[in-house]
Amino acid sequence: MKGELPAGEKQLLYVLAEIQLLESSLPAENEKKSPLIKQLVAWALQEFMHTNFKTDKRMLVLWYLLGKYSQEMKMEGVMQKLYKLGE
C-alpha cells in the first residue's frame, strides 16, 4: 500500500516505542528496571544492527539507553563502541 512503512521499519518503531514506554513507566527505584531495559536494548541492537537501520538516527536512542542502564560499559564504553563502528 502506498505510504505504508516497510515491515522492518515497523518492527524497529514498535520495539523502540515499547522500550521507551517501559522505561518511562517503571519507577527508578525498581531494582529490575535497569537490567530489564539493558537486556531489551541489547536485544534490539543485536536484532537491528545488521539491517539497513545501522545508520538510522533512532538507533542512537537505543545506544543512549544502553549507556544509561549499563553498569559495566556506562556511557563512555557505549561511545567507544559507536566510534569503532564507524571505522
Backbone hydrogen bonds, N-H to C=O, Kabsch-Sander energy under -0.5 kcal/mol:
donor,donor_aa,acceptor,acceptor_aa,energy
4,E,1,M,-1.6
10,K,6,P,-2.1
11,Q,7,A,-2.2
12,L,8,G,-2.2
13,L,9,E,-2.6
14,Y,10,K,-2.4
15,V,11,Q,-2.8
16,L,12,L,-2.6
17,A,13,L,-2.4
18,E,14,Y,-2.5
19,I,15,V,-2.4
20,Q,16,L,-2.4
21,L,17,A,-2.2
22,L,18,E,-2.5
23,E,19,I,-2.6
24,S,20,Q,-2.2
25,S,21,L,-1.9
26,L,22,L,-2.1
30,N,27,P,-1.7
31,E,29,E,-0.6
33,K,30,N,-1.6
34,S,30,N,-0.5
36,L,32,K,-1.9
37,I,33,K,-2.8
38,K,34,S,-2.4
39,Q,35,P,-2.3
40,L,36,L,-2.5
41,V,37,I,-2.7
42,A,38,K,-2.6
43,W,39,Q,-2.1
44,A,40,L,-2.5
45,L,41,V,-2.9
46,Q,42,A,-2.2
47,E,43,W,-2.6
48,F,44,A,-2.4
49,M,45,L,-1.9
51,T,48,F,-1.3
53,F,48,F,-0.5
54,K,51,T,-1.4
56,D,53,F,-2.0
59,M,56,D,-1.6
60,L,56,D,-0.5
60,L,57,K,-1.2
61,V,57,K,-0.6
61,V,58,R,-0.6
62,L,58,R,-1.0
63,W,59,M,-2.3
64,Y,60,L,-2.6
65,L,61,V,-2.3
66,L,62,L,-2.2
67,G,63,W,-2.3
68,K,64,Y,-2.3
69,Y,65,L,-2.2
70,S,66,L,-1.5
71,Q,69,Y,-0.6
74,K,70,S,-0.6
77,G,73,M,-2.1
78,V,74,K,-1.7
79,M,75,M,-2.5
80,Q,76,E,-2.1
81,K,77,G,-2.1
82,L,78,V,-2.6
83,Y,79,M,-2.3
84,K,80,Q,-2.1
85,L,81,K,-1.5
86,G,82,L,-1.0
86,G,83,Y,-0.7
87,E,84,K,-1.0
